[in-house]
Amino acid sequence: MNQPRASILVPTFRAATTLAISVGSALRQTVSELEVIIVGDGVDPATRSVAESLVAGDERVRFFDLPKGENRGELHRDLGVREAKSDAIVYLADDDILLPRHVENMIGMLVDRMLVQSSNGYVSADGRLELHPADLSDPTCIAWHLAEPPKNCVSITGTAHSRSSYLEIEAGWTVTPEGIWSDLYMWRKFFRRPDFRGATHREMTTLQFPAEFHRNADPIKFVQTIARWDEFSRLADVQQRMAAMLDEAEHRALVGLTMYSADLADELATSLQMLETTVQRFRSSMSWQVTAPVRAAGSLLRRVRRRTATTDETA
Protein backbone atom coordinates (compact mmCIF):
# COMPACT_ATOMS: atom_id res chain seq x y z
CA MET A 1 0.00 0.00 0.00
CA ASN A 2 1.27 3.49 -0.87
CA GLN A 3 1.82 6.07 1.84
CA PRO A 4 -1.74 7.11 2.81
CA ARG A 5 -2.84 10.71 2.50
CA ALA A 6 -5.58 10.22 5.09
CA SER A 7 -6.37 7.88 7.97
CA ILE A 8 -10.08 7.25 8.60
CA LEU A 9 -10.79 6.19 12.20
CA VAL A 10 -13.93 4.12 12.75
CA PRO A 11 -14.60 3.47 16.46
CA THR A 12 -16.89 0.48 16.94
CA PHE A 13 -18.52 -1.54 19.71
CA ARG A 14 -21.59 -3.42 18.40
CA ALA A 15 -22.12 -2.74 14.71
CA ALA A 16 -22.10 -6.04 12.83
CA THR A 17 -25.02 -4.97 10.60
CA THR A 18 -23.70 -1.55 9.55
CA LEU A 19 -19.89 -1.63 9.84
CA ALA A 20 -19.33 -2.97 6.31
CA ILE A 21 -21.51 -0.20 4.84
CA SER A 22 -19.60 2.53 6.72
CA VAL A 23 -16.16 1.16 5.89
CA GLY A 24 -17.21 0.56 2.28
CA SER A 25 -18.10 4.23 1.92
CA ALA A 26 -14.68 5.15 3.32
CA LEU A 27 -12.95 2.95 0.74
CA ARG A 28 -14.84 4.55 -2.17
CA GLN A 29 -13.31 8.00 -1.72
CA THR A 30 -11.95 10.01 -4.63
CA VAL A 31 -8.68 9.92 -2.68
CA SER A 32 -7.71 6.26 -2.85
CA GLU A 33 -4.40 6.60 -1.00
CA LEU A 34 -5.87 6.16 2.46
CA GLU A 35 -6.15 3.75 5.34
CA VAL A 36 -9.18 2.80 7.40
CA ILE A 37 -8.49 2.03 11.05
CA ILE A 38 -11.32 0.16 12.78
CA VAL A 39 -10.88 0.80 16.49
CA GLY A 40 -12.61 -2.02 18.33
CA ASP A 41 -13.82 -1.27 21.85
CA GLY A 42 -14.67 -4.71 23.23
CA VAL A 43 -16.51 -5.81 20.07
CA ASP A 44 -18.81 -8.82 20.03
CA PRO A 45 -17.99 -11.89 17.89
CA ALA A 46 -20.27 -10.79 15.05
CA THR A 47 -18.67 -7.36 14.77
CA ARG A 48 -15.19 -8.93 15.01
CA SER A 49 -16.03 -11.26 12.14
CA VAL A 50 -17.14 -8.36 9.94
CA ALA A 51 -14.02 -6.35 10.79
CA GLU A 52 -11.72 -9.25 10.02
CA SER A 53 -13.42 -9.87 6.67
CA LEU A 54 -12.94 -6.18 5.79
CA VAL A 55 -9.23 -6.46 6.61
CA ALA A 56 -8.96 -9.57 4.43
CA GLY A 57 -10.76 -7.86 1.57
CA ASP A 58 -8.69 -4.66 1.33
CA GLU A 59 -5.09 -4.05 2.41
CA ARG A 60 -5.99 -0.48 3.33
CA VAL A 61 -8.10 -1.66 6.29
CA ARG A 62 -6.58 -2.21 9.73
CA PHE A 63 -8.37 -3.54 12.82
CA PHE A 64 -7.38 -2.86 16.43
CA ASP A 65 -9.23 -5.55 18.39
CA LEU A 66 -9.03 -3.99 21.86
CA PRO A 67 -10.79 -4.96 25.12
CA LYS A 68 -13.68 -2.82 26.35
CA GLY A 69 -12.24 0.45 27.55
CA GLU A 70 -13.55 2.90 30.10
CA ASN A 71 -16.60 4.94 29.08
CA ARG A 72 -16.75 5.10 25.25
CA GLY A 73 -13.24 3.78 24.69
CA GLU A 74 -11.71 7.23 24.22
CA LEU A 75 -8.21 5.95 25.04
CA HIS A 76 -8.53 3.47 22.16
CA ARG A 77 -9.21 6.39 19.83
CA ASP A 78 -6.05 8.04 21.10
CA LEU A 79 -4.12 4.89 20.20
CA GLY A 80 -5.68 4.90 16.73
CA VAL A 81 -4.55 8.49 16.12
CA ARG A 82 -1.02 7.76 17.32
CA GLU A 83 -0.76 4.63 15.16
CA ALA A 84 -2.07 6.37 12.04
CA LYS A 85 0.30 6.54 9.07
CA SER A 86 -0.88 9.90 7.72
CA ASP A 87 -1.23 13.41 9.11
CA ALA A 88 -4.93 13.74 8.18
CA ILE A 89 -7.18 12.06 10.75
CA VAL A 90 -10.77 11.67 9.50
CA TYR A 91 -13.57 10.32 11.72
CA LEU A 92 -16.49 8.09 10.80
CA ALA A 93 -19.10 6.50 13.07
CA ASP A 94 -19.75 2.80 12.45
CA ASP A 95 -23.31 3.42 11.21
CA ASP A 96 -22.75 6.54 9.08
CA ILE A 97 -21.73 7.04 5.45
CA LEU A 98 -19.09 9.21 3.78
CA LEU A 99 -19.81 10.58 0.32
CA PRO A 100 -16.96 10.16 -2.21
CA ARG A 101 -15.54 13.71 -2.01
CA HIS A 102 -15.38 13.86 1.77
CA VAL A 103 -11.69 13.02 2.29
CA GLU A 104 -10.71 15.18 -0.68
CA ASN A 105 -12.46 18.17 0.90
CA MET A 106 -11.04 17.52 4.37
CA ILE A 107 -7.38 17.18 3.40
CA GLY A 108 -7.73 20.25 1.21
CA MET A 109 -8.71 22.35 4.24
CA LEU A 110 -6.20 20.72 6.58
CA VAL A 111 -3.33 22.24 4.61
CA ASP A 112 -3.42 25.29 6.90
CA ARG A 113 -5.97 24.40 9.59
CA MET A 114 -6.06 22.21 12.69
CA LEU A 115 -9.68 21.00 12.86
CA VAL A 116 -12.19 20.99 10.02
CA GLN A 117 -15.61 19.56 9.20
CA SER A 118 -18.04 19.18 6.35
CA SER A 119 -21.35 21.02 6.44
CA ASN A 120 -23.07 19.29 9.35
CA GLY A 121 -26.48 17.63 9.36
CA TYR A 122 -28.30 14.34 9.73
CA VAL A 123 -31.00 12.12 8.29
CA SER A 124 -34.09 12.28 10.48
CA ALA A 125 -36.39 9.38 11.30
CA ASP A 126 -38.77 10.49 8.53
CA GLY A 127 -35.96 10.40 5.96
CA ARG A 128 -35.40 14.15 5.59
CA LEU A 129 -32.03 15.86 5.60
CA GLU A 130 -31.82 18.27 8.52
CA LEU A 131 -29.16 20.85 9.39
CA HIS A 132 -26.97 21.03 12.47
CA PRO A 133 -24.76 23.88 11.26
CA ALA A 134 -21.56 25.38 12.60
CA ASP A 135 -18.67 27.46 11.26
CA LEU A 136 -15.31 26.54 12.76
CA SER A 137 -13.70 29.65 11.25
CA ASP A 138 -16.00 31.92 13.29
CA PRO A 139 -14.72 32.90 16.78
CA THR A 140 -18.32 33.37 17.94
CA CYS A 141 -19.09 29.75 17.04
CA ILE A 142 -16.00 28.57 18.91
CA ALA A 143 -16.97 30.60 21.99
CA TRP A 144 -20.48 29.08 21.81
CA HIS A 145 -18.98 25.57 21.92
CA LEU A 146 -16.82 26.51 24.90
CA ALA A 147 -19.71 28.01 26.89
CA GLU A 148 -21.72 26.26 29.58
CA PRO A 149 -23.95 24.32 29.59
CA PRO A 150 -22.39 22.15 26.86
CA LYS A 151 -23.73 22.55 23.32
CA ASN A 152 -22.35 20.86 20.23
CA CYS A 153 -22.69 21.20 16.45
CA VAL A 154 -19.48 19.32 15.60
CA SER A 155 -20.32 15.64 15.11
CA ILE A 156 -17.60 13.00 15.14
CA THR A 157 -18.59 11.86 11.64
CA GLY A 158 -17.57 14.55 9.20
CA THR A 159 -14.79 15.97 11.36
CA ALA A 160 -11.05 15.78 10.69
CA HIS A 161 -7.88 17.15 12.24
CA SER A 162 -4.19 17.01 11.60
CA ARG A 163 -2.27 14.39 13.54
CA SER A 164 0.55 16.84 14.18
CA SER A 165 -1.70 19.42 15.86
CA TYR A 166 -3.32 16.62 17.89
CA LEU A 167 0.06 15.51 19.23
CA GLU A 168 0.78 19.09 20.31
CA ILE A 169 -2.18 18.96 22.73
CA GLU A 170 -1.17 17.92 26.24
CA ALA A 171 -3.78 15.13 26.23
CA GLY A 172 -5.90 14.11 23.24
CA TRP A 173 -8.72 11.60 23.57
CA THR A 174 -9.14 10.92 27.29
CA VAL A 175 -11.92 9.42 29.42
CA THR A 176 -14.77 11.93 29.29
CA PRO A 177 -16.35 13.15 32.54
CA GLU A 178 -20.11 12.99 33.02
CA GLY A 179 -22.28 15.74 31.63
CA ILE A 180 -20.54 16.31 28.29
CA TRP A 181 -20.30 14.45 24.98
CA SER A 182 -16.99 12.71 24.36
CA ASP A 183 -16.47 14.35 20.96
CA LEU A 184 -17.17 17.87 22.28
CA TYR A 185 -14.82 17.20 25.21
CA MET A 186 -12.13 16.41 22.62
CA TRP A 187 -12.89 19.31 20.26
CA ARG A 188 -12.75 21.80 23.14
CA LYS A 189 -9.07 20.94 23.59
CA PHE A 190 -8.49 22.26 20.08
CA PHE A 191 -10.81 25.23 20.58
CA ARG A 192 -8.91 26.41 23.68
CA ARG A 193 -5.66 26.73 21.77
CA PRO A 194 -4.82 30.44 21.28
CA ASP A 195 -3.55 29.62 17.79
CA PHE A 196 -6.60 27.55 16.81
CA ARG A 197 -7.48 27.58 13.11
CA GLY A 198 -10.60 25.80 11.91
CA ALA A 199 -12.93 25.67 8.94
CA THR A 200 -16.26 24.22 7.79
CA HIS A 201 -16.75 23.15 4.17
CA ARG A 202 -19.86 24.32 2.36
CA GLU A 203 -20.56 20.85 0.98
CA MET A 204 -22.30 18.20 3.07
CA THR A 205 -20.34 15.03 2.39
CA THR A 206 -21.70 12.77 5.11
CA LEU A 207 -24.92 10.90 5.83
CA GLN A 208 -25.41 10.68 9.57
CA PHE A 209 -28.04 8.66 11.43
CA PRO A 210 -27.97 9.83 15.08
CA ALA A 211 -29.34 7.33 17.58
CA GLU A 212 -31.66 9.89 19.18
CA PHE A 213 -33.59 10.18 15.91
CA HIS A 214 -33.71 6.44 15.18
CA ARG A 215 -33.81 4.90 18.66
CA ASN A 216 -37.37 3.62 18.28
CA ALA A 217 -36.83 2.24 14.78
CA ASP A 218 -37.07 -1.48 14.13
CA PRO A 219 -33.43 -2.75 13.88
CA ILE A 220 -34.05 -4.50 10.57
CA LYS A 221 -35.78 -1.47 9.07
CA PHE A 222 -32.97 0.75 10.35
CA VAL A 223 -30.36 -1.34 8.52
CA GLN A 224 -32.55 -1.30 5.41
CA THR A 225 -32.71 2.50 5.66
CA ILE A 226 -28.93 2.80 5.81
CA ALA A 227 -28.60 0.35 2.91
CA ARG A 228 -30.89 2.54 0.77
CA TRP A 229 -28.82 5.63 1.60
CA ASP A 230 -25.69 3.62 0.78
CA GLU A 231 -27.10 3.02 -2.70
CA PHE A 232 -27.83 6.74 -2.93
CA SER A 233 -24.20 7.54 -2.02
CA ARG A 234 -23.00 5.50 -5.01
CA LEU A 235 -24.88 7.59 -7.61
CA ALA A 236 -22.69 9.50 -10.03
CA ASP A 237 -24.50 12.77 -9.29
CA VAL A 238 -24.82 12.23 -5.54
CA GLN A 239 -23.20 15.54 -4.63
CA GLN A 240 -25.55 17.50 -6.90
CA ARG A 241 -28.51 15.70 -5.33
CA MET A 242 -27.15 16.46 -1.88
CA ALA A 243 -26.83 20.14 -2.81
CA ALA A 244 -30.51 20.23 -3.76
CA MET A 245 -31.49 18.48 -0.52
CA LEU A 246 -29.31 20.92 1.41
CA ASP A 247 -31.10 23.87 -0.22
CA GLU A 248 -34.44 22.41 0.87
CA ALA A 249 -33.15 21.85 4.41
CA GLU A 250 -31.84 25.43 4.58
CA HIS A 251 -35.23 26.74 3.40
CA ARG A 252 -37.08 24.73 6.08
CA ALA A 253 -34.63 25.92 8.72
CA LEU A 254 -35.07 29.56 7.65
CA VAL A 255 -38.87 29.31 7.71
CA GLY A 256 -38.74 27.62 11.10
CA LEU A 257 -36.38 30.29 12.47
CA THR A 258 -38.62 33.08 11.14
CA MET A 259 -41.72 31.61 12.79
CA TYR A 260 -39.83 30.94 16.02
CA SER A 261 -38.54 34.53 16.09
CA ALA A 262 -42.03 35.91 15.49
CA ASP A 263 -43.52 33.71 18.22
CA LEU A 264 -40.72 34.73 20.59
CA ALA A 265 -41.33 38.42 19.88
CA ASP A 266 -45.06 37.97 20.56
CA GLU A 267 -44.33 36.15 23.83
CA LEU A 268 -41.90 38.89 24.88
CA ALA A 269 -44.40 41.65 24.08
CA THR A 270 -47.11 39.83 26.06
CA SER A 271 -44.75 39.33 29.02
CA LEU A 272 -43.76 43.01 29.02
CA GLN A 273 -47.41 44.05 28.94
CA MET A 274 -48.20 41.77 31.88
CA LEU A 275 -45.21 43.16 33.79
CA GLU A 276 -46.28 46.74 33.12
CA THR A 277 -49.81 45.98 34.32
CA THR A 278 -48.46 44.36 37.49
CA VAL A 279 -46.21 47.35 38.21
CA GLN A 280 -49.09 49.80 37.73
CA ARG A 281 -51.29 47.80 40.10
CA PHE A 282 -48.53 47.71 42.70
CA ARG A 283 -47.90 51.45 42.45
CA SER A 284 -51.59 52.17 43.01
CA SER A 285 -51.75 49.79 45.98
CA MET A 286 -51.86 50.87 49.63
CA SER A 287 -48.48 49.25 50.37
CA TRP A 288 -46.76 51.35 47.69
CA GLN A 289 -48.32 54.55 49.08
CA VAL A 290 -47.49 53.69 52.72
CA THR A 291 -43.83 52.94 51.92
CA ALA A 292 -43.36 56.10 49.81
CA PRO A 293 -41.77 58.11 52.71
CA VAL A 294 -39.33 55.27 53.37
CA ARG A 295 -38.27 55.17 49.72
CA ALA A 296 -37.87 58.95 49.68
CA ALA A 297 -35.70 58.85 52.81
CA GLY A 298 -33.56 56.13 51.29
CA SER A 299 -33.09 58.17 48.12
CA LEU A 300 -32.09 61.21 50.19
CA LEU A 301 -29.58 59.15 52.18
CA ARG A 302 -27.97 57.84 48.98
CA ARG A 303 -27.59 61.37 47.61
CA VAL A 304 -25.98 62.56 50.87
CA ARG A 305 -23.52 59.66 50.80
CA ARG A 306 -22.54 60.43 47.20
CA ARG A 307 -21.94 64.08 48.03
CA THR A 308 -19.89 63.14 51.11
CA ALA A 309 -17.78 60.75 49.04
CA THR A 310 -17.18 63.49 46.43
CA THR A 311 -16.14 65.97 49.16
CA ASP A 312 -13.68 63.45 50.64
CA GLU A 313 -12.09 62.84 47.22
CA THR A 314 -11.52 66.58 46.56
CA ALA A 315 -10.30 67.40 50.08
N, C-alpha and C positions, 0 to 999 in steps of 0.2 A: 504493500500500500504506500502511495506517495505521502509526503509530509502533509498532514491535514491543514486546511485553512480555517477550520472551525471544529469545535468539539461540542456535540449536543448531549447534554446530560438529561437522562430520563429517570428520575427517582420512581421506584415502584415498590408496592407492598402486596396487594392482592388485585391483579389486573390481567388475569389469564385471557379474558374475553376481548380485551381492547388493546393490549400491549403491542400486538403485531401490527394493528392498524396505525398506531401512533409512530412506531419505529419505521414502518413502511413509508409514511409521509416524510419522515426525516431523511430517508435514503433517496427520495425522489427530488431532491433539491437541484436547482440550476447549478449550484456549486457542488460538484461531485467529490472534490478533495476534502472529505470530512470524516469524522469518526463519531459513532454513537456510543455513548457510555451508559449502559443500563445499571443504575445504582440500586441493587436489591437491599431492602430493609426488612430482613426476616421473611422472605417470600414463601408462599405455600408451594407444594410440589407442582401444581398446575402452572403457576406463573413461572417457576424455575424451568419447566419443560419448554414453555414458549420462548423464554429468553435464550436458552441453550440452542434451540432450533434456529433462532435469528442469528446467533453467533456462527453457527455452522453454515448458514446460507449466504453470509456476506462478511468478508474479512474486515470490513470497516466497523463492525459491531463488536463491542467488548461488554462483558458482564461481570460486575463485582457482586458476588453472591455472599452478602454480609449478614451476620446475625441481627436480630431485631435490636435496633438502637433506642436510646432514650427519646421520648417524645415522638417527633416525626422523622427521626433518623437524620437530623441536621448534620451531625458529625460525619456521616457517610457521604453527604453531599460535599463537604469540605475535602474529603479524600478524593472524590471524583474530580474536583477542580484541580487539586494538586497533581493528580496523575494524568491530567489531560495533556495531549501532545501539541496543542495549538494555543494561541493567545486569545482566541475568540471563544468564549464560553456561552453557549446558547441553551436555554432551558425549555423543556417540553414535559408537560404532565402526561402520565401513562394512559389517559383517556381523551387526549386532545389531538388536534391535527395541525400540521404546518403546511401552508400552501407553498408551492415550488420556489417562489422568489424570497422566502423569508430569510434564509441565511445570507443570500446575496445582499439584501437590504441591511441586515444587521452588521455584517463585517464592513460594509461601506461606511456606516456611521461610526464604527469603532475606531476608525483611523485616527481620530482626534478627540474621542470621547471615552468616558469611563463606563457608563451604564446607559443602555439604550433600550427602546421597545418599539414594537409595531403599534399602530393605532389599536387601542384596546377595546374589546367588546366580547360578547358571548352569544351563544345560541340559547334562547329561552325554551321553556318546556313546550310552548306552542309552535316552536320551529322558526321564530323570527329572530333576526339579528338585532341585538340591542347594544347600545354604546355604554362604555365605562371609561370615559376619556380622561387623559392626562397630557401634560406637556412637560417633559423632563428638562427642557431648556428654559423653563419659566421659573424664576426664583420664588414667585408666589405659590406655585404648585408644589415646589420642594418644601416650603415652609408649612403648607397645609398638611403634607405627609408627616412632618415632624411634630405637629401640634397634638395635643391631647384633647379628648380621647382619641385613640388610634382610628385612622381612616386610611383606606388604601385603594388606589386605582392603578396599581402596578402589579399585574398578575405574574405568576411564575412563568407560565407559558407565554411566549412572545417577548420575553426579556432576555437581554444578553449583556455581558460585561467583559472587559479585557481581563485575562488571567493576571497580567502584570499589576494592574491597579488593585486587584483583589488581594494579591500577596503583600501589597503595601499596607493593607489594613491590619491593625494589631491582631484582630481575631475575625475570621470570616464567618462561615456558617457555624453557629454554636447552638446549644440547647436553648430553645426559646422559652422565656418565662410565661406564666399564665397572663391572659388578658390582651395578647397581641398575636397577630398572624406571623407565622415563621418567615414568610417571604418579606413582609414589611419590616420585621425585626432585622433582617439582613440588609434590605435596601437602605434603611436608615443609616447604616454604617457608612455607606457611600455618601448619602445626602449630607452627613455632618462634616465631611471633608471640606475645608475652606477652598480647596482648588477643584471642587467637584464640577464636572462637565458632563451633561447628559443631553439626550435628544429623543424625540418621538417621531417615528416615520408616519407620513400621511396615509400610507397604504395599510389596510388591515390584512395581514398575511397569516392569521391563525384562525382556527375554529375551536372555540372553547366551550366546554359543557360543564359548568360549575355544578357541584353536587347539590347546592341549595335550591337550584332550579329544576333538578331532575330526581330529587330524593324519593319522591313518591311514584316514580315511573317503574313499570314492570321491568325487571332486569333484562329479559329477552328483548322487549321492545326498545329498551335503551340501547342495547348493542346494535339492533337493527337500524336505529336512528343514526348512530355514529357511522355504520357501514354505508348508509345512503349519502351522508355528507362526505365520506371518503371517496365515493364515486364522483361526487360533485367536484372534489378537489383535484381530480385527474383530468377534468375537461380542459381543452386547449385554451379556452377563453375564460378560465375561472377568475382571473383577476379583474377582468372587465365586468363580469357578473357580480363579483364582490363589491366593486365600485358602485354599481347601481343599487345594490342592497344597502350599502353604507349611506348613500344619498337618502334613501327612504328612511333609514334609522335616524339620520340627522334631522330630517323633517319632522318625524314623530317626536323626537326629543325637544325640538324647538317649539312645536305646538304645545307639548306638555309643560315646558318651562313657562311659556306665555300664560297659559291658563293657571298654573300654580302661582305665578307672580300676581296675576289679577286677583285670585282668591285671597292671597296673602295681604294684598293692599286693602281689600274689602274688610278682612278680619281686623287689620290694624286700625282702619277708620272706625269700625264699630267699637273696638276696645277703647279708643281715645274718646269717643262720644260718651261711652259708659263711665269712663273715668272723670270726664268733665262734669257729667250729671251728678256723680257721687260727691265731687268736691263742692259743687254749688249747694247741694243739700247739707253738707257738713258745715259750710260757712254760714248757712242760715239757721243752723241748729242752736239751741240754748247753750250747749257746751262750748261752742266756738265763741259766742258772745261773752260768756262768763270768763273765759280764759284770755280774752283780749287784753286786759291790763297786764297780765303776766307776760304775754308775748311782747308787749310794748316795753316793759321794764327790761326784759332780756335784750331787746334790740338796743336800748339806750346803754346798757352795760357793755355790750360789744363795741359800740362806738367810742365809749370812754376808754376802753382798753386799747383800742387802736390808736387813739390820740396820745395816750400815755406812752405807748411803745414808740411812736414817732418822735415824741419829745425826748425820750431817753436816747434815741439814736442820734439826734442832732445836738445833744448836750456836750 
